[in-house]
Structures are given as structure tokens and as C-alpha cells.
Amino acid sequence: MKKESFAVEGMTCSSCAQTVEKTVQKLSGVKDASVNFATEKLTVSYNEDELDVQNISEAVHQAGYEVIQPTQELTFAVEGMTCSSCAQTVEKTAKHLAGVSEAAVNLATEKMVVRFNPGNIQARDIIGAVKEAGYDAKVFTSSQENATEEADKKAKHLKDIWHRFVGSAIFTVPLLYLAMGEMIGLPTPAFLSPMENSVTFATLQLLLTIPVIYFGRSFFIVGFRTLFKGHPNMDSLVALGTSAAFLYSIYSTVLVYQGDAHAAMNLYYESAAVILTLITLGKYFESVSKGKTSEAIKKLMGLAPKTANVFRDGMEVEIAIEEVQTGDILVVRPGEKIPVDGTIVEGSSAIDESMLTGESLPVEKKIGDNVVGASINKTGSFKFEATKVGEDTTLSQIIQLVEEAQGSKAPIAQLADKVSGIFVPIVIALAILAGVAWFFLGQESWVFALTITISVLVIACPCALGLAIPTAIMVGTGKGAENGVLIKSGDALETTHKIETIVFDKTGTITEGKPVVTDLLT
């Protein structure tokens, strides 16, 4: 059951309020509806499975009034997502909040875009709900400072994953030799033989596995946390599979200590260790891929200068570009980049606007002409008044357009989300079913059935689809932005293969205006 408030326009008396109230109450799925004529607000409690905000708005419209829905769109940086199932959980959590009309999570960028009614819900409520689901979120804003901070955080995370992989590998390699050496023609010394020294054999494997479990602890922390919250993800599958192998091996080790030497043949420490080590390596490659996809945004942000020369109290001072305000008078000298958008009030110059238009020839500018932030002043000095600063500048709008395109979902991505949303529970069910089937129908031992269950748990992963699609969209839109082609959405990118003809307004759009020698004829 969802409860939302709407501003209603057009009510002139209490009778109007009664009409709106009765109209909404008649809708199937509405539990309660009340209208406050004084505040011109309609409050509705309804079943979101039977109707949505659009249905309510249309009903009010049919009655002769209009629902005004003030909406706000925010981007949140989400931490803790490790697979496409996590992204689905976060997205569903946000969508089910009262006041939220739309939510989309991009696993590759680790961002969530939410459109909501600020009268019903605030950013802190969304952050709280995401935290309750087992993840961390904060409001994200595009700026050079935030981009640097985020890049540093990702670099640190990448370094941490690499260290965990190396640490795991150091212990996994000798463990693998100890457990599998006989099978690959590398026999172990007699004092490590499972038949002659089973206690030493089992103990050494246990001691080699414990550090690997420690290095892979994040899989267990995240996996079991999301499992207990009712939103299992890929880490849950890894945690369940490796825990089963590790705990059974400990049980077999206890039997060895009690004198059952044959139990040393039923150790699966190397399975747990190898799974954790290889998946950690996979996480490393995944993080490297994610890092590369955001390079286009970093390059666009790098176009803007970090400082600006502004006149304050009759004196010229150098300030950070974030401190420039609308109405400030700025000075730009030859060779400098223009900090923000504005209008020339003194002087003239030729300005290179190729970053915006693609036109290589400088454009002559005089008093009264507009200039664009991040373009390059070529010849004279001039003063201009700032008209657009911060996120309102043309460059910021381009960056925002690219970010929105990278965060958008193509039709195939929506299909991947649906698959990922039900994948993990299905895999857990299939793993249990496979183990039970082998135990009862195959007349195998419960140990063999357990290995079948573990195998199904750890080899299944929908991330090839859930991560590859948003990554492809990011790379496509990012490469386009680097080359001056702005792609507005993932949907548009998906349909580009149908393009047969491209029309340009002038050759300057696609040429550099810098002739170079390509061949020598003698």
C-alpha cells in the first residue's frame, strides 16, 4: 500500500474538493482518498499493483481538474553493489517508496537516478531506505572535486581488490598442490601424504585455507547480509557454496583427528579457496572495466579551467571556478580558457569554440557577444559578465547529457534487469534440487550430492548480461563524447545500427583545420 499527496489545481469551492475526492475513491485499488480544500492537496492511499500515479492524474483530469506533480530528480552514488542482482534490489527499494515516480540503477557507474515528489519524500529518506536494504548511498553531484574524490576512491578500491587477490593466491597455490598434486603428477612428500600423515595433511590444508577465507571475507559479509534481508545476490551464492565446502572440510578434519584417516580424502578446502581466489580476480577485472568507462566524463571535466580571474571590490583576484557567481566580471587573457559562460562587456578577441561546435577556425567576438566556458581565447584580452555558472554552463550541460545517457537503460538492459531480479533465488532452488536429485535418484553419497549443490551455486552468474550491457552503453556514449558526438540515451545508441545516412551542416564540423603531411611522392 502506497500513500502519496498531490497538489490539485482548479478547485474553487468545497464542492470541487468533494468531487475530486469521490472521483478518486471510486478508482479500483484506492483504499482512502481525502482532499484538503484550504491547502489544495489530495492525499491518496492505494495499491500500487492495481494503479499508479498516472491513473490518479487521469481520473482527476476527467473530473475537470489538474494534478500538479512537482518532481525533483537526483543522482545517488551507491556503494556495496557487487552484481546485477544488487542493482535490481536497490532499484526496487527506491521504486516502492511513496513519492518516487521513477528510479533507475546503473551497475557499471554505480549510480542511481531517482525522480520523486519532494512534498512526499526527501533525499535522506531514499538514502535511509537504500541503507536498510544493505547498501550505502549519497547524493552525487558532477564537479571536478567530486570526480577527483571518486577517482581516488575507485583507485583505492582497485588496489585493495588486487592485494586481496595476491594474498589469496599466495596461500591457494600451495594448497592446490597439496590437495591435487598426486592427480597432476606432482606427488607430495611422505610426511604430507594423506594416508601416512593424515593429521598433518588435514591440518596444513586448514591453515592454508583460513587466510584465503579472511581475504575473501567481503563475499561472506555482503552475501549473508543480503541473504538474511531477503535479497540474495551473487555474493550470496559464493558465500553459500564456499561455506558449505569449508564447513564440511572442517567436519572431515575432526574425523581425521578422531582416527579416521580415510576422512582425509573428503577434504574440499582447495575448492573453497580456488573459488574465492578466482572470483576475486574476476572482481578485479570488473573494477578495471568500470574505471575505464568513466574516463570520457573525466576528459570532459578536464576541459574547464580550475581557476578564474574575477574583479572583486575593484581588484582582480584569482578564485576557484566553483566560487564564480552570476554577475561577476571576469578577465581573460590570450591563451587562457574561458571559465564560465557569459557576455563580453569590454574588449574583443578571436575565440576557439571547437570544443563545442567542432569548427576549427576561431570566431571573432566583440562587446555584447556571448562566450562559452572551456573555449579558448586566442588573441586579445577582454572582460565579460558571468551569466551561467556551476551546473548551468554549457559544458556542465554536455557532461550531464553524457551522464544521463550513460545511466539510461536500453530495451535490452531492461530485459537483463528482469532476468537478474529472479536469477539468484532460482539458482539457489536449482542447486538444492540438483543435490537432492543426485542423493535420492542417483543413489550417491550425501557428500557427492553436496558437491553438486556447491557447483551449481558458484558457477552461475548473470553479470555477463547485467554488467556487460550498461558497460557497453557507457563506452559507446563516452567514446562518442570524446569525438564530439553526443548520444542522448541508451535507446538511441541501440538503434544506431539502423542509420544509413549521416548529414553534416558543414565540413568544419568534422575537420580539424590543421593540414598534415600524409604521403611523400618522389
Number of C-alpha atoms within 10 A of each C-alpha: 12 16 18 19 20 23 17 23 15 12 18 10 10 13 11 16 23 15 17 25 20 15 16 27 19 13 16 11 17 20 16 14 21 18 24 15 17 10 9 15 18 20 17 22 18 24 15 15 9 11 14 14 17 11 13 20 19 15 18 21 15 12 15 14 19 19 21 12 17 11 14 15 16 14 23 21 19 24 15 15 21 20 21 29 28 25 28 25 24 27 21 16 17 27 19 16 19 19 24 23 19 15 20 21 29 26 26 28 20 18 23 24 22 22 18 26 19 15 15 15 15 14 18 12 13 23 20 15 18 22 17 13 19 20 19 18 23 18 16 16 15 16 16 18 12 12 17 12 12 13 16 12 12 16 15 12 14 19 13 12 21 17 15 20 23 15 17 27 21 14 21 26 15 15 23 17 16 22 24 15 14 12 9 8 8 11 15 15 8 10 12 18 19 21 15 12 14 23 22 17 22 29 17 14 23 20 13 21 22 16 17 23 20 14 20 23 15 15 24 20 13 21 22 21 18 21 18 10 11 12 21 24 31 27 28 26 28 24 25 22 25 28 16 18 21 23 15 18 25 18 13 22 26 17 16 22 16 11 12 14 19 13 21 26 17 15 22 22 26 27 23 24 27 21 18 26 26 14 17 24 19 14 18 21 15 18 17 14 16 21 16 13 23 20 17 22 23 17 14 20 20 12 16 20 18 15 16 23 21 26 15 12 7 7 8 14 13 12 13 13 19 17 12 21 16 15 14 15 22 25 21 20 17 15 14 17 23 25 29 31 24 26 21 23 17 15 14 20 21 18 23 24 20 18 19 16 12 19 19 17 15 17 14 13 19 16 15 14 13 16 24 22 24 25 24 25 25 18 17 15 17 20 21 27 23 24 18 19 22 19 16 12 20 18 23 20 13 18 23 16 18 25 23 18 24 29 26 21 22 20 11 15 21 13 13 22 21 14 17 25 21 14 19 23 18 11 20 22 13 15 25 18 15 18 24 18 15 18 18 12 9 11 11 14 11 14 14 15 23 21 18 20 25 26 17 19 25 23 12 16 20 19 18 11 18 27 23 18 22 27 24 16 26 29 20 18 29 28 18 16 20 15 13 16 12 17 22 16 20 25 17 13 17 15 10 10 8 7 7 6 5 5 5 8 7 10 11 15 15 15 12 13 12 7 7 6 5 5 6 5 3 3
